């Protein structure tokens, strides 16, 4: 059994917890929290909730620590820190800062003889893998990534911060015509607006100025101004009934040629009922890989690009060749 | 530059040749053939065609030999033989004999300090990878593989052997309703007949008994008897005009749960204008990986399961993290 610790018990921490239960070779040892452990009720019976301070002593009996924090401030600090004590996994997704984060985790992990797998999940993660494989096989080609239909938590939060908004849920939706054009292998040039639309469900405070809310949303820089955005006002009950899940998904479509006029299209797509549970499942598989690679003496920062697929699987190499090849 | 040799110049050999041209770090050094080299006209100027006997001396200046032979008799003999002299790649696809083939190549390659990557291509190959990744992430799930629409060369050959058949082309076609059911995540039980249909275009010899040909096809054991098969008789001109390519493709669809009622669907699909050129492109990427891994001292038999994706890519690890993650 590979002993897993989870640091942070938000949506993603619960997703990792669910994933661990699906894997018979993984065992959840403890959930670590910055909150008062007594205040936390987790979904796994018999598993302790412990204060994060315990981790810092470096004596917790865990094989891999899965760090479920935010990319803005938590992970840049936590992942290098704990990589100097344990094998760690994170889902760092601030693309522009990945090289810096990688270097920090690499230095800490190498010094400690541990592994730190960063930027695991589905994007970055499974989508990244598919971009690399497709480009390696069809280098004279082009990849397109579409996201959705799914809930963007960052965009939902941005709408919630607008005055008069009580609750909000933002769906990112790929534009069908753009997806079809890409699937045809025609390699179109697509603007941001042509690739995705945004759909916001908003519960307004009583007496709020709905026209003002709508205008504040659709003109919001970075988040909405470059997109065609639709705003729909709904009731609290409708929000709860129809939008309480966190579905997501999307696709990576790569088209390329191998000789004049000979086209190929590779598509990888995900339809996810729960973004955090699927992300947690990728982190759990990475925890297995981190443990095994570290047992073989490998250390330092890694991404999914550096992990031979067999390390992620619970099956033996013989089983994989016999049943999956 | 990684120096590539191609052994065998049929459809697949030409596919590898085309792929090498798409990769600026790969260089075709020679094509090796069992035929009279003078009789072979290849598509790359300035590259020599040499007799296979030269390879046997073990002195050819190539980094990787891509062996483009048949799985029935060529590869079981050739791959272990040449793995004792060079890094080699093959596309061995007789599923039941993979463990035996792997063991033979492993012994030869390890003794020589070389790498032998076997069973590369798209199935086995890219489809196998996707079965493993999906199962690792969603172990409580089930994968379905569909092939087509595309030309099955084995089935086309089987039809050609029937008396009165001058030429034939067999298309394997996934059943749309089955694909839709799988995509829904409902994990249906599907029989062979429910998953694929077969469509044969046949040019009959003059005066041949078409009813007898059709009966011989649809009742042929192993090849057709378990499928709904349609036979269409066409002219030689129609065959040449409409069916001279070797398109193929298909998809691996894996659906699984991460908690009660929370479903996810992962789909990987290929639409290929040319089966041998795409297969050749996978072999070319594997040649790069074989060379690099061997430079690091790795030897023995490998499959795509054992290869970290970064080894397949022409880009550096830094570039991959900055642009693909």
Interface residues (C-beta under 8 A of the other chain):
Chain A: X15 X18 X19 X21 X22 X23 X95 X98 X99 X102 X119 X124 X126 X128 X129 X130 X131 X132 X133 X135 X136 X137 X138 X139 X140 X183 X185 X257 X258 X259 X261 X262 X263 X264 X265 X266 X267 X268 X269 X270 X271 X272 X273 X274 X277 X278 X280 X281 X282 X285 X288 X303 X304 X305 X306 X307 X308 X309 X310 X312 X313 X314 X315 X317 X318 X320 X321 X322 X324 X325
Chain B: X15 X18 X19 X21 X22 X23 X95 X98 X99 X102 X119 X124 X126 X128 X129 X130 X131 X132 X133 X135 X136 X137 X138 X139 X140 X183 X185 X257 X258 X259 X261 X262 X263 X264 X265 X266 X267 X268 X269 X270 X271 X272 X273 X274 X277 X278 X280 X281 X282 X285 X288 X303 X304 X305 X306 X307 X308 X309 X310 X312 X313 X314 X315 X317 X318 X320 X321 X322 X324 X325
